[in-house]
Amino acid sequence: MDPESPDDIAELLRRASTGDQEAWRSIVHCYGPRVFGLIRVQCGDPELAEELTQSTFCTVASKITDGYEETGRFEAWLFRIAMNRLRDEMRRRKRHARPTSNEVMALLDDSSAPDDPLFDDSDRRALAMALDQLSAKERQIIDLRHVGGMSFRHIETLLQEPIGTLLARHHRALRKLRSLMEKDKKPPSSS
């Protein structure tokens, strides 16, 4: 069973807290790829992303068995743990969590993409270069929404910022991405 509603996730969390391995597998199956994707796009290191994803779910498992009560904020709580793990690791390593263009390209690579005439290699390059030019806050909102698949309600809870601010930041970041991609794709003007 994959959680489809707040009641489903509450039931899965309740069952997981009693040691139900199937419930735990469903939680990890549903949220694991999103947590991993978000961490990977933020740090650009698949091995580190895997390690931090595992650490995140270890923390969640221990908190669930210690009496966690679901109040409709599990997703935001989960992603907050993941982002805190990443932040702490980046501080420890004294480096910034930003992907290189090649890593972004690899992440965006999809085996079905070559057959998709709407998204070709030049689009991937333009997107990777545009993503690298976003500010940290712009990149964060894009990653949370489009890589993490989080709703704005959950992002609001995670970042503890007003939803209007987040919607405006997301809109500006998308507009900036579009502008940067169009600029990159324009042929140089001949004088």
N, CA and C atoms as an extended XYZ file, in Angstrom:
573
Properties=species:S:1:pos:R:3:atomname:S:1:resname:S:1:resid:I:1 pbc="F F F"
N         0.847       -1.189        0.000 N   MET     1
C         0.000        0.000        0.000 CA  MET     1
C         0.885        1.243        0.000 C   MET     1
N         0.707        2.094       -0.964 N   ASP     2
C         1.407        3.372       -0.998 CA  ASP     2
C         0.478        4.431       -0.433 C   ASP     2
N         1.004        5.340        0.373 N   PRO     3
C         0.143        6.372        0.952 CA  PRO     3
C        -0.410        7.290       -0.125 C   PRO     3
N        -1.708        7.406       -0.161 N   GLU     4
C        -2.352        8.284       -1.142 CA  GLU     4
C        -3.052        9.450       -0.456 C   GLU     4
N        -3.289        9.310        0.830 N   SER     5
C        -3.975       10.372        1.566 CA  SER     5
C        -3.339       10.500        2.942 C   SER     5
N        -3.632       11.586        3.640 N   PRO     6
C        -3.096       11.735        4.999 CA  PRO     6
C        -3.498       10.572        5.910 C   PRO     6
N        -4.695       10.029        5.709 N   ASP     7
C        -5.117        8.889        6.524 CA  ASP     7
C        -4.278        7.658        6.224 C   ASP     7
N        -3.922        7.470        4.938 N   ASP     8
C        -3.085        6.332        4.558 CA  ASP     8
C        -1.710        6.419        5.208 C   ASP     8
N        -1.082        7.584        5.159 N   ILE     9
C         0.252        7.720        5.743 CA  ILE     9
C         0.171        7.590        7.255 C   ILE     9
N        -0.872        8.108        7.863 N   ALA    10
C        -1.029        7.971        9.318 CA  ALA    10
C        -1.137        6.491        9.693 C   ALA    10
N        -1.888        5.738        8.915 N   GLU    11
C        -2.031        4.305        9.173 CA  GLU    11
C        -0.706        3.580        8.964 C   GLU    11
N         0.000        3.907        7.892 N   LEU    12
C         1.305        3.285        7.651 CA  LEU    12
C         2.284        3.602        8.782 C   LEU    12
N         2.300        4.834        9.230 N   LEU    13
C         3.195        5.228       10.321 CA  LEU    13
C         2.831        4.500       11.616 C   LEU    13
N         1.541        4.362       11.869 N   ARG    14
C         1.104        3.629       13.059 CA  ARG    14
C         1.578        2.184       12.983 C   ARG    14
N         1.366        1.564       11.821 N   ARG    15
C         1.783        0.165       11.652 CA  ARG    15
C         3.303        0.026       11.729 C   ARG    15
N         4.023        0.961       11.102 N   ALA    16
C         5.495        0.911       11.131 CA  ALA    16
C         6.005        1.047       12.565 C   ALA    16
N         5.326        1.851       13.379 N   SER    17
C         5.759        2.047       14.761 CA  SER    17
C         5.640        0.782       15.592 C   SER    17
N         4.809       -0.167       15.141 N   THR    18
C         4.653       -1.437       15.858 CA  THR    18
C         5.547       -2.525       15.273 C   THR    18
N         6.387       -2.160       14.292 N   GLY    19
C         7.322       -3.128       13.720 CA  GLY    19
C         6.857       -3.780       12.432 C   GLY    19
N         5.791       -3.288       11.842 N   ASP    20
C         5.278       -3.844       10.584 CA  ASP    20
C         6.238       -3.486        9.444 C   ASP    20
N         7.001       -4.477        8.987 N   GLN    21
C         8.012       -4.246        7.950 CA  GLN    21
C         7.392       -3.866        6.612 C   GLN    21
N         6.242       -4.396        6.291 N   GLU    22
C         5.569       -4.055        5.030 CA  GLU    22
C         5.175       -2.574        5.016 C   GLU    22
N         4.700       -2.077        6.139 N   ALA    23
C         4.343       -0.649        6.239 CA  ALA    23
C         5.597        0.204        6.066 C   ALA    23
N         6.677       -0.206        6.712 N   TRP    24
C         7.930        0.545        6.600 CA  TRP    24
C         8.425        0.543        5.159 C   TRP    24
N         8.356       -0.608        4.486 N   ARG    25
C         8.772       -0.691        3.074 CA  ARG    25
C         7.937        0.250        2.209 C   ARG    25
N         6.639        0.329        2.489 N   SER    26
C         5.767        1.232        1.720 CA  SER    26
C         6.165        2.691        1.905 C   SER    26
N         6.512        3.051        3.129 N   ILE    27
C         6.934        4.436        3.408 CA  ILE    27
C         8.226        4.743        2.652 C   ILE    27
N         9.193        3.846        2.757 N   VAL    28
C        10.484        4.062        2.083 CA  VAL    28
C        10.296        4.047        0.566 C   VAL    28
N         9.458        3.143        0.075 N   HIS    29
C         9.207        3.057       -1.371 CA  HIS    29
C         8.581        4.357       -1.896 C   HIS    29
N         7.675        4.919       -1.132 N   CYS    30
C         6.989        6.141       -1.560 CA  CYS    30
C         7.885        7.371       -1.474 C   CYS    30
N         8.591        7.529       -0.364 N   TYR    31
C         9.333        8.757       -0.113 CA  TYR    31
C        10.829        8.669       -0.402 C   TYR    31
N        11.394        7.471       -0.427 N   GLY    32
C        12.832        7.302       -0.620 CA  GLY    32
C        13.378        7.952       -1.887 C   GLY    32
N        12.774        7.668       -3.053 N   PRO    33
C        13.306        8.276       -4.282 CA  PRO    33
C        13.248        9.806       -4.275 C   PRO    33
N        12.221       10.368       -3.668 N   ARG    34
C        12.099       11.827       -3.621 CA  ARG    34
C        13.140       12.428       -2.691 C   ARG    34
N        13.360       11.806       -1.535 N   VAL    35
C        14.384       12.294       -0.608 CA  VAL    35
C        15.752       12.185       -1.263 C   VAL    35
N        16.039       11.025       -1.859 N   PHE    36
C        17.325       10.829       -2.528 CA  PHE    36
C        17.512       11.856       -3.650 C   PHE    36
N        16.494       12.049       -4.483 N   GLY    37
C        16.600       12.995       -5.594 CA  GLY    37
C        16.865       14.412       -5.124 C   GLY    37
N        16.177       14.812       -4.076 N   LEU    38
C        16.372       16.162       -3.559 CA  LEU    38
C        17.789       16.341       -3.012 C   LEU    38
N        18.252       15.389       -2.233 N   ILE    39
C        19.609       15.501       -1.681 CA  ILE    39
C        20.634       15.457       -2.801 C   ILE    39
N        20.430       14.558       -3.767 N   ARG    40
C        21.402       14.423       -4.856 CA  ARG    40
C        21.511       15.702       -5.682 C   ARG    40
N        20.396       16.303       -5.993 N   VAL    41
C        20.455       17.515       -6.809 CA  VAL    41
C        21.066       18.668       -6.020 C   VAL    41
N        20.917       18.655       -4.707 N   GLN    42
C        21.499       19.707       -3.882 CA  GLN    42
C        23.007       19.536       -3.698 C   GLN    42
N        23.470       18.275       -3.560 N   CYS    43
C        24.899       18.084       -3.275 CA  CYS    43
C        25.697       17.617       -4.486 C   CYS    43
N        25.038       17.034       -5.486 N   GLY    44
C        25.736       16.593       -6.687 CA  GLY    44
C        26.553       15.331       -6.505 C   GLY    44
N        26.358       14.603       -5.418 N   ASP    45
C        27.144       13.407       -5.131 CA  ASP    45
C        26.190       12.254       -4.822 C   ASP    45
N        26.036       11.310       -5.766 N   PRO    46
C        25.075       10.222       -5.554 CA  PRO    46
C        25.396        9.345       -4.337 C   PRO    46
N        26.677        9.126       -4.065 N   GLU    47
C        27.034        8.300       -2.910 CA  GLU    47
C        26.679        9.006       -1.602 C   GLU    47
N        26.968       10.290       -1.525 N   LEU    48
C        26.605       11.056       -0.339 CA  LEU    48
C        25.081       11.114       -0.207 C   LEU    48
N        24.386       11.298       -1.309 N   ALA    49
C        22.920       11.351       -1.281 CA  ALA    49
C        22.353       10.037       -0.747 C   ALA    49
N        22.919        8.913       -1.178 N   GLU    50
C        22.460        7.608       -0.687 CA  GLU    50
C        22.703        7.485        0.815 C   GLU    50
N        23.877        7.893        1.258 N   GLU    51
C        24.219        7.828        2.680 CA  GLU    51
C        23.279        8.703        3.518 C   GLU    51
N        23.032        9.921        3.047 N   LEU    52
C        22.174       10.835        3.799 CA  LEU    52
C        20.711       10.408        3.758 C   LEU    52
N        20.291        9.793        2.656 N   THR    53
C        18.928        9.263        2.575 CA  THR    53
C        18.750        8.157        3.613 C   THR    53
N        19.719        7.261        3.685 N   GLN    54
C        19.651        6.186        4.676 CA  GLN    54
C        19.639        6.759        6.092 C   GLN    54
N        20.484        7.745        6.345 N   SER    55
C        20.536        8.372        7.659 CA  SER    55
C        19.197        9.026        8.000 C   SER    55
N        18.584        9.658        7.017 N   THR    56
C        17.283       10.293        7.215 CA  THR    56
C        16.249        9.265        7.639 C   THR    56
N        16.192        8.151        6.928 N   PHE    57
C        15.191        7.137        7.249 CA  PHE    57
C        15.509        6.414        8.566 C   PHE    57
N        16.779        6.320        8.937 N   CYS    58
C        17.125        5.765       10.260 CA  CYS    58
C        16.578        6.664       11.358 C   CYS    58
N        16.719        7.975       11.185 N   THR    59
C        16.188        8.923       12.160 CA  THR    59
C        14.672        8.814       12.234 C   THR    59
N        14.029        8.748       11.071 N   VAL    60
C        12.570        8.635       11.033 CA  VAL    60
C        12.134        7.359       11.745 C   VAL    60
N        12.817        6.245       11.475 N   ALA    61
C        12.458        4.974       12.109 CA  ALA    61
C        12.556        5.064       13.627 C   ALA    61
N        13.632        5.686       14.116 N   SER    62
C        13.781        5.779       15.569 CA  SER    62
C        12.718        6.690       16.179 C   SER    62
N        12.380        7.775       15.490 N   LYS    63
C        11.366        8.700       16.011 CA  LYS    63
C         9.977        8.074       15.972 C   LYS    63
N         9.712        7.287       14.935 N   ILE    64
C         8.402        6.645       14.815 CA  ILE    64
C         8.194        5.665       15.969 C   ILE    64
N         9.223        4.891       16.275 N   THR    65
C         9.081        3.907       17.356 CA  THR    65
C         9.097        4.563       18.731 C   THR    65
N         9.556        5.823       18.814 N   ASP    66
C         9.561        6.545       20.085 CA  ASP    66
C         8.275        7.322       20.329 C   ASP    66
N         7.247        7.081       19.533 N   GLY    67
C         5.950        7.698       19.801 CA  GLY    67
C         5.588        8.874       18.927 C   GLY    67
N         6.110        8.937       17.707 N   TYR    68
C         5.730       10.011       16.774 CA  TYR    68
C         4.225        9.948       16.515 C   TYR    68
N         3.568       11.088       16.535 N   GLU    69
C         2.145       11.161       16.208 CA  GLU    69
C         1.982       11.957       14.925 C   GLU    69
N         1.340       11.355       13.948 N   GLU    70
C         1.113       12.007       12.654 CA  GLU    70
C         0.037       13.070       12.794 C   GLU    70
N         0.387       14.300       12.394 N   THR    71
C        -0.565       15.416       12.440 CA  THR    71
C        -0.745       16.041       11.056 C   THR    71
N        -0.426       15.260       10.015 N   GLY    72
C        -0.564       15.778        8.663 CA  GLY    72
C         0.667       16.500        8.156 C   GLY    72
N         1.777       16.377        8.864 N   ARG    73
C         2.997       17.095        8.485 CA  ARG    73
C         4.184       16.160        8.284 C   ARG    73
N         3.914       14.891        8.053 N   PHE    74
C         4.991       13.917        7.929 CA  PHE    74
C         5.958       14.279        6.807 C   PHE    74
N         5.423       14.622        5.637 N   GLU    75
C         6.285       14.910        4.488 CA  GLU    75
C         7.222       16.082        4.768 C   GLU    75
N         6.700       17.150        5.317 N   ALA    76
C         7.546       18.306        5.632 CA  ALA    76
C         8.579       17.936        6.690 C   ALA    76
N         8.179       17.157        7.679 N   TRP    77
C         9.100       16.716        8.729 CA  TRP    77
C        10.213       15.855        8.136 C   TRP    77
N         9.843       14.922        7.268 N   LEU    78
C        10.815       14.050        6.613 CA  LEU    78
C        11.830       14.861        5.813 C   LEU    78
N        11.353       15.799        5.003 N   PHE    79
C        12.259       16.598        4.184 CA  PHE    79
C        13.101       17.549        5.034 C   PHE    79
N        12.578       18.010        6.162 N   ARG    80
C        13.373       18.851        7.058 CA  ARG    80
C        14.538       18.037        7.619 C   ARG    80
N        14.278       16.801        8.002 N   ILE    81
C        15.354       15.940        8.497 CA  ILE    81
C        16.404       15.763        7.405 C   ILE    81
N        15.962       15.486        6.189 N   ALA    82
C        16.897       15.277        5.071 CA  ALA    82
C        17.737       16.527        4.815 C   ALA    82
N        17.106       17.692        4.777 N   MET    83
C        17.847       18.922        4.502 CA  MET    83
C        18.792       19.267        5.657 C   MET    83
N        18.387       18.969        6.883 N   ASN    84
C        19.283       19.192        8.021 CA  ASN    84
C        20.493       18.271        7.955 C   ASN    84
N        20.278       17.023        7.554 N   ARG    85
C        21.399       16.088        7.407 CA  ARG    85
C        22.379       16.613        6.349 C   ARG    85
N        21.846       17.083        5.245 N   LEU    86
C        22.692       17.614        4.177 CA  LEU    86
C        23.442       18.854        4.651 C   LEU    86
N        22.744       19.766        5.276 N   ARG    87
C        23.378       20.992        5.770 CA  ARG    87
C        24.503       20.671        6.744 C   ARG    87
N        24.236       19.763        7.668 N   ASP    88
C        25.258       19.391        8.654 CA  ASP    88
C        26.473       18.756        7.976 C   ASP    88
N        26.229       17.909        6.992 N   GLU    89
C        27.338       17.255        6.293 CA  GLU    89
C        28.145       18.276        5.486 C   GLU    89
N        27.478       19.213        4.852 N   MET    90
C        28.191       20.221        4.073 CA  MET    90
C        29.024       21.120        4.986 C   MET    90
N        28.482       21.440        6.141 N   ARG    91
C        29.271       22.218        7.107 CA  ARG    91
C        30.495       21.426        7.534 C   ARG    91
N        30.275       20.135        7.797 N   ARG    92
C        31.385       19.292        8.227 CA  ARG    92
C        32.461       19.233        7.150 C   ARG    92
N        32.052       19.168        5.921 N   ARG    93
C        33.016       19.077        4.812 CA  ARG    93
C        33.523       20.438        4.358 C   ARG    93
N        32.924       21.500        4.879 N   LYS    94
C        33.334       22.867        4.539 CA  LYS    94
C        33.301       23.129        3.030 C   LYS    94
N        32.206       22.716        2.423 N   ARG    95
C        32.038       23.004        0.998 CA  ARG    95
C        30.569       23.271        0.737 C   ARG    95
N        30.292       23.834       -0.399 N   HIS    96
C        28.920       24.159       -0.763 CA  HIS    96
C        28.257       22.981       -1.442 C   HIS    96
N        26.989       22.831       -1.196 N   ALA    97
C        26.206       21.747       -1.788 CA  ALA    97
C        25.601       22.214       -3.102 C   ALA    97
N        26.425       22.263       -4.121 N   ARG    98
C        25.940       22.666       -5.448 CA  ARG    98
C        26.403       21.646       -6.476 C   ARG    98
N        25.522       21.204       -7.346 N   PRO    99
C        25.922       20.231       -8.356 CA  PRO    99
C        26.743       20.873       -9.469 C   PRO    99
N        27.584       20.069      -10.080 N   THR   100
C        28.279       20.538      -11.269 CA  THR   100
C        27.383       20.262      -12.463 C   THR   100
N        27.672       20.904      -13.552 N   SER   101
C        26.823       20.744      -14.728 CA  SER   101
C        26.730       19.294      -15.179 C   SER   101
N        27.839       18.558      -15.175 N   ASN   102
C        27.803       17.162      -15.612 CA  ASN   102
C        26.911       16.322      -14.724 C   ASN   102
N        26.941       16.568      -13.427 N   GLU   103
C        26.097       15.798      -12.525 CA  GLU   103
C        24.625       16.138      -12.741 C   GLU   103
N        24.331       17.401      -12.969 N   VAL   104
C        22.957       17.777      -13.265 CA  VAL   104
C        22.514       17.117      -14.565 C   VAL   104
N        23.394       17.106      -15.542 N   MET   105
C        23.071       16.461      -16.814 CA  MET   105
C        22.762       14.982      -16.607 C   MET   105
N        23.571       14.300      -15.809 N   ALA   106
C        23.352       12.876      -15.559 CA  ALA   106
C        22.032       12.662      -14.832 C   ALA   106
N        21.719       13.543      -13.882 N   LEU   107
C        20.475       13.424      -13.152 CA  LEU   107
C        19.276       13.624      -14.072 C   LEU   107
N        19.398       14.536      -15.010 N   LEU   108
C        18.303       14.820      -15.914 CA  LEU   108
C        18.191       13.805      -17.038 C   LEU   108
N        19.229       12.973      -17.204 N   ASP   109
C        19.229       11.999      -18.272 CA  ASP   109
C        18.149       10.964      -18.019 C   ASP   109
N        17.311       10.763      -18.981 N   ASP   110
C        16.211        9.805      -18.880 CA  ASP   110
C        16.251        8.982      -20.151 C   ASP   110
N        16.178        7.683      -20.003 N   SER   111
C        16.306        6.817      -21.174 CA  SER   111
C        15.225        7.082      -22.211 C   SER   111
N        14.098        7.631      -21.787 N   SER   112
C        13.043        7.919      -22.761 CA  SER   112
C        13.238        9.275      -23.429 C   SER   112
N        14.108       10.102      -22.888 N   ALA   113
C        14.272       11.461      -23.398 CA  ALA   113
C        14.759       11.543      -24.840 C   ALA   113
N        15.693       10.673      -25.306 N   PRO   114
C        16.139       10.828      -26.689 CA  PRO   114
C        15.004       10.707      -27.714 C   PRO   114
N        13.946        9.976      -27.368 N   ASP   115
C        12.815        9.843      -28.272 CA  ASP   115
C        11.842       11.006      -28.157 C   ASP   115
N        12.065       11.874      -27.189 N   ASP   116
C        11.172       12.993      -26.953 CA  ASP   116
C        11.673       14.211      -27.725 C   ASP   116
N        10.989       14.564      -28.802 N   PRO   117
C        11.452       15.691      -29.608 CA  PRO   117
C        11.309       17.034      -28.892 C   PRO   117
N        10.581       17.062      -27.771 N   LEU   118
C        10.374       18.324      -27.072 CA  LEU   118
C        11.493       18.652      -26.083 C   LEU   118
N        12.373       17.668      -25.784 N   PHE   119
C        13.432       17.900      -24.800 CA  PHE   119
C        14.685       17.196      -25.284 C   PHE   119
N        15.559       17.949      -25.958 N   ASP   120
C        16.763       17.340      -26.526 CA  ASP   120
C        18.004       17.719      -25.714 C   ASP   120
N        19.187       17.313      -26.204 N   ASP   121
C        20.432       17.566      -25.477 CA  ASP   121
C        20.705       19.053      -25.267 C   ASP   121
N        20.367       19.871      -26.256 N   SER   122
C        20.610       21.305      -26.086 CA  SER   122
C        19.708       21.870      -24.984 C   SER   122
N        18.484       21.317      -24.858 N   ASP   123
C        17.598       21.736      -23.769 CA  ASP   123
C        18.188       21.340      -22.419 C   ASP   123
N        18.741       20.141      -22.339 N   ARG   124
C        19.357       19.677      -21.086 CA  ARG   124
C        20.530       20.579      -20.695 C   ARG   124
N        21.365       20.900      -21.685 N   ARG   125
C        22.508       21.779      -21.399 CA  ARG   125
C        22.030       23.149      -20.939 C   ARG   125
N        21.039       23.681      -21.628 N   ALA   126
C        20.513       25.006      -21.263 CA  ALA   126
C        19.917       24.968      -19.858 C   ALA   126
N        19.182       23.906      -19.530 N   LEU   127
C        18.591       23.790      -18.203 CA  LEU   127
C        19.676       23.673      -17.136 C   LEU   127
N        20.669       22.837      -17.373 N   ALA   128
C        21.755       22.670      -16.397 CA  ALA   128
C        22.477       23.986      -16.151 C   ALA   128
N        22.775       24.711      -17.213 N   MET   129
C        23.474       25.994      -17.064 CA  MET   129
C        22.583       27.011      -16.362 C   MET   129
N        21.295       27.011      -16.687 N   ALA   130
C        20.371       27.948      -16.047 CA  ALA   130
C        20.215       27.631      -14.560 C   ALA   130
N        20.101       26.356      -14.215 N   LEU   131
C        19.987       25.968      -12.808 CA  LEU   131
C        21.200       26.414      -12.009 C   LEU   131
N        22.370       26.303      -12.601 N   ASP   132
C        23.601       26.716      -11.921 CA  ASP   132
C        23.648       28.227      -11.668 C   ASP   132
N        22.842       29.008      -12.393 N   GLN   133
C        22.853       30.465      -12.246 CA  GLN   133
C        21.805       30.982      -11.265 C   GLN   133
N        20.954       30.094      -10.752 N   LEU   134
C        19.950       30.518       -9.781 CA  LEU   134
C        20.604       30.785       -8.427 C   LEU   134
N        19.989       31.667       -7.671 N   SER   135
C        20.459       31.898       -6.296 CA  SER   135
C        20.134       30.663       -5.458 C   SER   135
N        20.702       30.588       -4.278 N   ALA   136
C        20.464       29.435       -3.398 CA  ALA   136
C        18.982       29.291       -3.059 C   ALA   136
N        18.302       30.395       -2.782 N   LYS   137
C        16.873       30.326       -2.432 CA  LYS   137
C        16.021       29.948       -3.639 C   LYS   137
N        16.374       30.457       -4.817 N   GLU   138
C        15.640       30.085       -6.034 CA  GLU   138
C        15.829       28.601       -6.327 C   GLU   138
N        17.060       28.140       -6.212 N   ARG   139
C        17.361       26.730       -6.480 CA  ARG   139
C        16.646       25.835       -5.473 C   ARG   139
N        16.615       26.261       -4.222 N   GLN   140
C        15.972       25.466       -3.180 CA  GLN   140
C        14.486       25.258       -3.490 C   GLN   140
N        13.772       26.318       -3.867 N   ILE   141
C        12.338       26.187       -4.129 CA  ILE   141
C        12.091       25.317       -5.357 C   ILE   141
N        12.921       25.445       -6.377 N   ILE   142
C        12.792       24.601       -7.576 CA  ILE   142
C        13.048       23.142       -7.213 C   ILE   142
N        14.098       22.885       -6.448 N   ASP   143
C        14.434       21.511       -6.071 CA  ASP   143
C        13.358       20.884       -5.190 C   ASP   143
N        12.870       21.626       -4.201 N   LEU   144
C        11.842       21.078       -3.324 CA  LEU   144
C        10.562       20.766       -4.096 C   LEU   144
N        10.185       21.667       -4.978 N   ARG   145
C         8.925       21.498       -5.713 CA  ARG   145
C         9.044       20.456       -6.821 C   ARG   145
N        10.108       20.523       -7.620 N   HIS   146
C        10.173       19.705       -8.827 CA  HIS   146
C        11.009       18.442       -8.691 C   HIS   146
N        11.972       18.428       -7.796 N   VAL   147
C        12.745       17.202       -7.561 CA  VAL   147
C        12.145       16.445       -6.384 C   VAL   147
N        11.889       17.177       -5.300 N   GLY   148
C        11.300       16.550       -4.118 CA  GLY   148
C         9.819       16.266       -4.273 C   GLY   148
N         9.173       16.925       -5.229 N   GLY   149
C         7.746       16.701       -5.462 CA  GLY   149
C         6.862       17.175       -4.325 C   GLY   149
N         7.334       18.144       -3.576 N   MET   150
C         6.582       18.618       -2.421 CA  MET   150
C         5.513       19.624       -2.831 C   MET   150
N         4.415       19.582       -2.115 N   SER   151
C         3.372       20.587       -2.324 CA  SER   151
C         3.832       21.894       -1.679 C   SER   151
N         3.236       22.986       -2.087 N   PHE   152
C         3.606       24.273       -1.489 CA  PHE   152
C         3.222       24.304       -0.008 C   PHE   152
N         2.167       23.616        0.357 N   ARG   153
C         1.769       23.546        1.762 CA  ARG   153
C         2.875       22.885        2.585 C   ARG   153
N         3.460       21.812        2.057 N   HIS   154
C         4.533       21.133        2.775 CA  HIS   154
C         5.832       21.949        2.760 C   HIS   154
N         6.080       22.643        1.659 N   ILE   155
C         7.262       23.510        1.608 CA  ILE   155
C         7.118       24.638        2.627 C   ILE   155
N         5.899       25.163        2.750 N   GLU   156
C         5.632       26.216        3.733 CA  GLU   156
C         5.971       25.720        5.145 C   GLU   156
N         5.570       24.517        5.455 N   THR   157
C         5.859       23.938        6.770 CA  THR   157
C         7.351       23.698        6.941 C   THR   157
N         7.987       23.180        5.904 N   LEU   158
C         9.415       22.880        5.972 CA  LEU   158
C        10.254       24.137        6.174 C   LEU   158
N        10.007       25.150        5.358 N   LEU   159
C        10.828       26.363        5.387 CA  LEU   159
C        10.322       27.405        6.380 C   LEU   159
N         9.110       27.206        6.880 N   GLN   160
C         8.485       28.135        7.821 CA  GLN   160
C         8.462       29.555        7.261 C   GLN   160
N         7.999       29.645        6.013 N   GLU   161
C         7.817       30.930        5.347 CA  GLU   161
C         6.392       30.977        4.814 C   GLU   161
N         5.830       32.162        4.660 N   PRO   162
C         4.457       32.271        4.147 CA  PRO   162
C         4.343       31.675        2.740 C   PRO   162
N         3.215       31.030        2.486 N   ILE   163
C         3.028       30.373        1.202 CA  ILE   163
C         3.061       31.380        0.050 C   ILE   163
N         2.573       32.590        0.279 N   GLY   164
C         2.615       33.619       -0.759 CA  GLY   164
C         4.036       33.963       -1.164 C   GLY   164
N         4.919       34.034       -0.188 N   THR   165
C         6.337       34.297       -0.452 CA  THR   165
C         6.933       33.172       -1.289 C   THR   165
N         6.594       31.937       -0.916 N   LEU   166
C         7.129       30.777       -1.631 CA  LEU   166
C         6.597       30.704       -3.056 C   LEU   166
N         5.317       30.990       -3.224 N   LEU   167
C         4.735       30.980       -4.575 CA  LEU   167
C         5.391       32.045       -5.447 C   LEU   167
N         5.600       33.226       -4.887 N   ALA   168
C         6.241       34.306       -5.649 CA  ALA   168
C         7.675       33.931       -6.008 C   ALA   168
N         8.420       33.364       -5.040 N   ARG   169
C         9.800       32.950       -5.297 CA  ARG   169
C         9.848       31.874       -6.378 C   ARG   169
N         8.926       30.931       -6.319 N   HIS   170
C         8.869       29.860       -7.319 CA  HIS   170
C         8.581       30.442       -8.704 C   HIS   170
N         7.616       31.344       -8.761 N   HIS   171
C         7.263       31.964      -10.044 CA  HIS   171
C         8.457       32.732      -10.619 C   HIS   171
N         9.128       33.507       -9.773 N   ARG   172
C        10.298       34.264      -10.244 CA  ARG   172
C        11.418       33.323      -10.693 C   ARG   172
N        11.627       32.237       -9.950 N   ALA   173
C        12.685       31.283      -10.310 CA  ALA   173
C        12.374       30.616      -11.652 C   ALA   173
N        11.130       30.243      -11.870 N   LEU   174
C        10.758       29.638      -13.155 CA  LEU   174
C        10.917       30.635      -14.298 C   LEU   174
N        10.512       31.866      -14.053 N   ARG   175
C        10.653       32.909      -15.080 CA  ARG   175
C        12.132       33.143      -15.402 C   ARG   175
N        12.968       33.158      -14.366 N   LYS   176
C        14.409       33.345      -14.561 CA  LYS   176
C        14.997       32.157      -15.324 C   LYS   176
N        14.591       30.937      -14.969 N   LEU   177
C        15.067       29.745      -15.696 CA  LEU   177
C        14.706       29.831      -17.170 C   LEU   177
N        13.463       30.182      -17.440 N   ARG   178
C        13.001       30.290      -18.830 CA  ARG   178
C        13.820       31.327      -19.588 C   ARG   178
N        14.036       32.466      -18.963 N   SER   179
C        14.810       33.537      -19.595 CA  SER   179
C        16.245       33.101      -19.857 C   SER   179
N        16.865       32.468      -18.870 N   LEU   180
C        18.242       32.010      -19.029 CA  LEU   180
C        18.355       30.942      -20.114 C   LEU   180
N        17.378       30.047      -20.165 N   MET   181
C        17.413       28.995      -21.186 CA  MET   181
C        17.224       29.577      -22.584 C   MET   181
N        16.307       30.533      -22.715 N   GLU   182
C        16.087       31.159      -24.018 CA  GLU   182
C        17.320       31.929      -24.463 C   GLU   182
N        17.958       32.607      -23.536 N   LYS   183
C        19.173       33.365      -23.835 CA  LYS   183
C        20.280       32.429      -24.326 C   LYS   183
N        20.403       31.265      -23.668 N   ASP   184
C        21.437       30.287      -24.038 CA  ASP   184
C        21.166       29.681      -25.412 C   ASP   184
N        19.903       29.549      -25.791 N   LYS   185
C        19.576       28.887      -27.053 CA  LYS   185
C        19.599       29.834      -28.256 C   LYS   185
N        19.600       31.154      -27.985 N   LYS   186
C        19.623       32.106      -29.094 CA  LYS   186
C        20.960       32.046      -29.814 C   LYS   186
N        20.928       32.015      -31.146 N   PRO   187
C        22.196       32.041      -31.885 CA  PRO   187
C        22.864       33.391      -31.723 C   PRO   187
N        24.203       33.417      -31.721 N   PRO   188
C        24.895       34.706      -31.606 CA  PRO   188
C        24.523       35.617      -32.762 C   PRO   188
N        24.361       36.904      -32.469 N   SER   189
C        23.994       37.852      -33.531 CA  SER   189
C        25.220       38.198      -34.341 C   SER   189
N        25.001       38.322      -35.622 N   SER   190
C        26.119       38.691      -36.506 CA  SER   190
C        26.040       40.176      -36.809 C   SER   190
N        27.150       40.843      -36.713 N   SER   191
C        27.183       42.288      -36.937 CA  SER   191
C        27.636       42.599      -38.313 C   SER   191
